[in-house]
C-alpha cells in the first residue's frame, strides 16, 4: 500500500509499522447511524495491510459448525 485506504473495521486483520491508522465514522454521524456502516479504519503510509473477506460475524458462522 502506498497512499490512503479506507477499510471496514470488521475486515482489517493487521498492518505493518509504516502504516498509520485513524478510526472514524464511515459517512458522518447521521449517515453512519442510518446506513448501519458504523466505524471504518483510515489507513495511510507505506507498507502491507492484511484483510479478510469475511466479516467477524460471517467468519464465526462459517467456523461454528466445523468446531465440535
C-alpha distances in whole Angstrom, upper triangle without the diagonal:
4,6,8,8,12,13,16,17,19,16,14,15,13,10,10,12,10,9,11,13,16,18,20,22,20,23,25,28,30,28,26,29,31,28,27,24,24,21,17,14,12,9,8,7,5,5,6,7,10,12,16,17,21,21,23,26,26,25,28,30,29,30,33,35,34,35,39
4,7,9,13,14,18,19,22,19,17,18,16,12,12,13,10,9,11,13,16,18,20,22,21,23,25,28,31,28,27,30,32,29,29,25,25,22,18,15,13,10,7,6,5,7,9,10,14,16,19,21,24,24,26,29,29,28,31,33,32,33,36,39,38,39,42
4,7,10,13,17,18,21,19,17,18,17,14,14,14,11,10,10,12,14,16,17,20,18,20,22,25,28,25,24,28,29,27,27,23,23,20,16,14,11,8,5,6,7,10,11,12,15,16,20,21,24,24,26,29,29,29,32,34,33,34,37,40,39,40,43
4,7,10,14,15,18,16,14,17,15,13,14,15,12,9,10,10,11,13,14,16,15,16,19,22,24,21,20,24,25,23,23,19,19,16,13,10,7,6,4,7,9,11,12,11,14,15,18,19,22,21,23,26,26,26,29,31,31,32,35,37,37,38,41
4,7,10,12,15,13,11,14,13,12,14,15,14,10,10,10,11,12,13,14,13,15,17,20,22,20,18,22,23,20,20,16,17,14,10,8,6,5,6,9,11,12,11,10,12,12,15,16,18,18,20,23,23,23,26,27,27,28,31,34,33,34,38
4,7,9,12,11,10,13,14,13,16,17,16,12,12,10,10,10,10,11,9,12,14,17,19,16,14,18,19,17,16,13,13,10,7,6,5,6,9,12,14,15,14,11,13,11,14,14,16,15,17,20,20,21,24,25,25,27,29,32,32,33,36
4,6,8,7,7,10,11,12,15,17,17,13,13,10,11,10,11,11,9,13,15,17,19,17,14,17,19,16,15,11,11,9,6,5,7,8,11,14,15,15,13,10,10,9,11,11,13,12,14,16,17,17,20,21,22,23,25,28,28,29,32
4,6,6,7,11,13,14,18,19,20,16,15,12,12,10,10,10,8,12,14,16,17,15,12,15,16,13,12,8,9,7,5,6,9,11,14,18,19,18,16,13,12,10,10,11,11,9,11,13,14,15,17,19,19,21,23,26,26,27,30
4,6,6,9,11,13,16,18,19,15,14,11,11,8,10,10,10,14,15,16,18,16,13,15,17,15,13,9,9,6,5,6,9,11,15,18,19,18,16,13,12,10,11,12,11,9,10,12,14,14,16,18,19,20,22,25,25,25,29
4,6,8,11,14,18,20,21,18,17,14,15,12,13,13,13,16,18,18,20,18,15,16,18,16,13,10,10,9,8,9,13,14,18,21,22,20,18,14,12,9,8,9,8,5,6,9,10,10,12,14,15,16,18,21,21,22,25
4,6,10,12,16,18,19,16,17,14,15,13,15,15,14,18,20,21,23,20,17,19,21,18,15,12,13,11,10,10,12,13,16,19,19,17,14,11,9,5,5,6,7,6,7,10,11,10,13,15,15,16,19,21,21,22,26
4,6,8,12,14,16,13,13,11,13,12,14,15,15,18,20,21,24,22,18,21,23,20,18,15,14,12,9,8,11,10,14,16,16,14,12,8,6,5,7,9,10,9,10,13,14,13,15,18,18,18,21,24,23,24,27
4,7,11,14,15,13,14,13,15,14,17,19,18,22,24,25,27,25,22,24,26,23,21,18,18,15,13,11,14,12,15,17,17,14,11,8,5,5,7,10,11,11,10,14,14,13,15,18,17,17,20,23,22,22,25
4,7,10,12,10,12,11,14,14,17,20,20,23,25,26,29,27,24,26,28,26,24,20,20,17,14,11,13,11,13,14,14,11,9,6,5,7,10,13,15,14,14,18,18,16,18,22,21,20,23,26,25,25,28
4,7,8,7,9,9,13,14,17,20,20,23,25,26,29,27,25,27,29,27,25,22,21,17,15,11,12,9,10,10,10,7,6,4,6,9,12,15,17,17,17,21,21,20,22,25,24,24,27,30,28,28,32
4,5,6,9,11,14,16,20,23,23,26,28,29,32,30,28,31,33,30,29,25,24,21,18,14,14,11,11,10,8,6,6,7,9,12,16,19,21,21,21,25,25,23,25,28,28,27,30,33,31,31,34
4,5,8,10,14,16,20,23,24,27,28,29,33,31,29,31,34,32,30,27,25,22,19,15,15,11,11,9,9,8,9,10,12,16,19,22,24,24,23,27,28,26,28,31,31,30,33,36,34,34,37
4,7,10,14,17,20,23,23,26,27,29,32,31,29,32,34,32,31,27,26,22,19,15,14,10,9,6,6,6,9,10,13,16,20,23,25,25,25,29,29,28,30,33,32,32,35,38,37,36,40
4,7,10,13,16,19,19,22,24,26,29,27,25,28,30,28,27,23,22,18,15,11,10,6,6,5,6,6,8,8,12,14,18,20,22,22,22,26,27,25,28,31,30,30,33,36,35,35,38
4,7,10,13,17,17,20,21,23,26,25,23,26,28,26,25,22,20,16,14,10,8,6,5,6,9,10,11,11,14,15,19,21,23,22,22,26,27,26,28,31,31,31,33,37,36,36,39
4,7,10,13,14,17,18,19,23,21,19,22,24,23,21,18,16,12,10,6,6,5,7,9,12,12,13,11,13,14,17,19,21,19,19,23,24,23,25,28,28,29,31,34,34,33,37
4,6,10,12,14,15,16,19,19,16,19,22,20,19,16,14,10,8,6,5,7,9,12,15,16,16,14,16,16,19,21,22,20,20,23,24,24,26,29,29,30,32,35,35,35,38
4,7,9,12,12,13,17,16,13,16,19,17,16,13,10,7,6,5,6,9,12,15,18,18,18,15,17,16,18,19,20,17,18,20,22,22,24,26,27,28,29,33,33,33,36
4,6,9,9,10,13,12,10,13,16,15,14,11,8,6,6,6,7,11,13,17,20,21,21,18,19,18,20,21,21,18,19,21,23,24,25,27,28,29,31,34,35,35,38
4,6,6,7,10,9,6,9,12,11,11,8,6,5,6,9,10,13,16,20,23,24,23,20,21,19,20,20,20,18,19,20,22,23,25,26,28,29,30,33,34,35,38
4,6,8,10,8,6,9,11,9,9,6,6,6,6,9,10,13,16,20,22,23,22,19,20,18,19,18,19,16,18,19,20,22,24,25,26,28,30,32,33,34,37
4,7,8,5,5,9,10,9,10,8,8,9,9,12,12,16,18,22,25,26,25,22,23,21,22,22,22,19,21,22,23,25,27,28,29,32,33,35,37,37,40
4,6,5,6,9,10,10,12,10,9,10,11,14,14,18,20,23,27,28,27,25,26,24,25,25,24,22,23,24,26,28,29,30,32,34,35,37,39,39,42
4,6,5,6,9,10,11,10,8,10,12,15,16,20,22,26,29,30,30,27,27,25,26,26,25,22,23,23,25,27,28,29,31,33,34,37,38,38,41
4,5,5,6,8,10,11,10,12,15,18,19,23,25,29,32,33,32,29,29,27,27,27,26,23,24,24,26,28,29,30,32,34,34,37,39,39,42
4,6,5,6,8,8,9,11,13,16,17,21,23,27,30,30,30,27,27,24,25,24,23,21,22,22,24,26,27,28,30,32,33,35,37,38,41
4,6,5,6,5,5,8,10,13,15,19,22,25,28,28,27,24,24,22,22,21,20,18,19,19,21,23,24,25,27,29,29,32,34,34,37
4,6,5,7,7,10,13,16,18,22,25,29,31,32,30,27,27,24,24,23,22,19,20,19,21,24,24,25,27,29,29,32,34,34,37
4,6,8,9,13,15,19,20,24,27,31,33,33,32,29,28,25,25,24,22,20,21,20,22,25,25,25,28,30,30,33,35,35,38
4,5,8,11,13,17,18,22,25,28,31,31,29,26,25,22,22,20,19,17,19,18,19,22,23,23,25,27,28,30,32,33,36
4,6,9,12,15,18,21,24,28,30,30,28,24,24,20,20,18,17,14,16,15,16,19,20,20,22,24,25,27,29,30,33
4,7,8,12,14,17,21,24,26,26,24,21,20,17,17,16,15,12,14,14,15,18,19,20,22,24,25,27,29,30,32
4,7,10,13,16,20,23,26,26,24,21,20,18,18,18,17,14,15,15,17,19,20,21,23,25,25,28,30,30,33
4,7,10,13,16,20,22,22,21,18,18,16,16,17,16,13,14,15,17,19,20,22,23,25,26,29,30,30,33
4,6,10,13,17,19,19,18,14,15,13,14,15,15,13,14,16,18,19,20,22,23,25,26,29,30,30,33
4,6,10,13,15,15,15,12,13,12,14,15,16,14,15,18,19,19,21,24,24,25,27,30,30,31,34
4,7,10,13,14,14,12,14,13,16,17,19,17,19,21,22,23,25,27,27,28,31,34,34,34,37
4,7,9,10,11,9,12,12,15,17,19,18,19,23,23,23,25,28,28,28,31,34,33,34,37
4,7,9,11,10,14,15,18,20,22,22,23,26,27,26,29,31,31,32,34,37,37,37,40
4,7,9,10,14,16,20,22,25,24,25,29,29,28,31,33,33,33,36,39,38,38,42
4,7,9,13,16,19,22,24,25,26,29,29,28,31,34,33,33,36,39,37,38,41
4,7,10,13,17,19,22,23,24,27,27,26,28,31,30,30,33,36,34,34,38
4,7,10,13,16,19,20,21,24,24,22,25,28,26,26,30,32,31,31,35
4,7,10,13,16,16,17,21,20,19,22,24,23,24,27,29,28,28,32
4,7,10,12,13,14,18,17,16,19,21,20,20,23,26,24,25,28
4,7,9,10,11,15,14,13,16,18,17,18,21,23,22,23,27
4,6,7,9,12,11,9,13,15,13,14,17,20,19,20,24
4,7,9,12,9,9,13,14,12,14,17,19,19,20,24
4,6,8,6,6,9,10,9,11,14,16,16,18,21
4,5,5,6,9,10,10,12,14,17,17,18,22
4,5,5,6,9,10,11,12,15,16,16,19
4,5,5,6,9,10,10,13,15,15,18
4,5,5,6,9,10,12,14,15,18
4,5,5,6,8,11,11,12,16
4,5,5,6,9,10,10,13
4,6,5,8,10,11,14
4,6,7,8,10,13
4,6,5,7,10
4,5,5,8
4,6,7
4,7
4
